[in-house]
Amino acid sequence: MNRKIFKALVCAVLCIMMLSSSVATICANADGTHGFYMTCDAGVTKEKSDGFMIDFYSDSSEALATYWSNANWSMYTIESMKQLGYKNITGGGAYAGLQLCYHNEDKKGIMSMWRYEYLDRKTGEKKYLYADALYGTTTTYDNEGSGTSCVMPYNWQNDQWYRELLYCWEDEETGYTFIGTWFYDYEAEEWTLFAYYNTYLVDSYIKGDIGQFLENFVESYRETYRSFRYRNVYFLPNGEKDWVSSPTVYLRSDGNPKAMGEAKLGVSEDKSYVWASVDGKSEVDTDEKLELTVTLKQDKTPTLGEPAIEELKGNGNKISWKMTKSSTPQLSYKIVVTDESGKEIAAKSGTRPEVTSVSLDDLSGKEYKCTLTVTDVFGKETTSTYTTEGFVEGGNTTSPSKDDPASEESAPAPTENEQVSTPASENEKDDGKDQSGKISLPVVIGIVAAAVVVCAGVVAAVVIVKKKKNV
């Protein structure tokens, strides 16, 4: 082939590749409508938190392909590096929130954990650490990072408030740090456990501030109205029991010139909530970044509610229970089973919020008392007891005999030097017979003894008479 023709072909191929790359870049940056980002200040916990709560509201019922991420966070990993040999660990991060997908009834919750990358301290081998969802349907993803995700139906509604709770704890069975998210429906007054993960980290907690965002995740749905409101921001400091208020938030729009629509943000007149919206149909296009820092008016401590057990029952070796609809979320349980003397015959406990029944050994056919203690995610306890039908506290007593109706209570056994006497009633004649009309045993013994004495006397008299005759 002619060298000049060959160079021309190579140049043409390179130009096509560059053009394709440019088009792909433009498409990748065509972000639909504007997004928003918010930051909640964890300074009140010195950026070490075991829990986070925030209230969410949206009035954009037609906002298909929208993701409201109510919590974006990272986990503390230093102790895991020391104790588990995760050398040079990087990555991680997580987010949880609500979605409206591809039709108005396609409403979901979401909780996702990015994977970690690290070097095995012993072998130097590069490895990946994926969090494992123990409650929730898990999928893996490889988009803007890799990890595991729970995206499941949650029938949340527009134009009403919800609370999202993020909480992490140490599992008593494995020793790993678990983390989960719950939703509270203010209208129904009901908590729902959505998902929780084993992070495979130890002595971990939520590190740093926690963020929120709103995004349009399918560009073809960009021409719509999207909105959110946030209020009641609280953190739980690592290792402590009391939640603390963190009312100052920072909110901004993305200021992306490639996105479309009019972006707005602000705070309510009473300063109880911050809000943001974008109208993808508006002729006004907000290309500049909008920013707002505001301190919301909220209580110093959150209203938390109480745990309450509705039902506790046993069936063979199985113990099961049910929390009331309005109960705060269960975090852990403890079951102690005792016999009639108060001796413990079985016990079981766990830090598993979804567990509401357990199997214990050797309960079938036994009379017992079961005591259940449930601790909620806010550290509050409630206790309930269950006893089998024939259980008698302190031990079973002997029932009165059908042949002895007057004996309504069983008398204590006499001591070694003590005689038992049964007084006769005023109308009762001491005729040596018992209440059934039969001769009593003591009378029989007396008659026999008298007979023996009489016989002995007769024998003695006969002997004396014989002696006299011989004389």
Secondary structure, 3 states (H helix, E strand, C coil): CCHHHHHHHHHHHHHHHHHHHHHHHHHHHCCCECCEEEEECHHHHCCEEEEEEEEEECCCCCCCCEEEEEEEEEECCHHHHHHHCEEEEEECCEEEEEEECCCCCCEEEEEEEECEEEEECCCCCEEEECCEEEECCEEEEECCCEEEEEEEECCCCCCCCEEEEEEEEECCCCCCEEEEEEEEECCCCEEEEEEEEECCCCCCCEEEEEEEEEEECCHHHCCCEEEEEEEEEEEEECCCCCCEECCEEEEEECCCCCCECEEEEEECCCCCCEEEEEECCCCCCCCCCCEEEEECCCCCCCCCCCCCEEEEEEECCEEEEEECCCCCCEEEEEEEEECCCCCEEEEEEECCCCCCEEECCCCCCCCCEEEEEEEECCCCEEEEEEECCCCCCCCCCCCCCCCCCCCCCCCCCCCCCCCCCCCCCCCCCCCCECCCCCECHHHHHHHHHHHHHHHHHHHHHHHHHHHHHHC
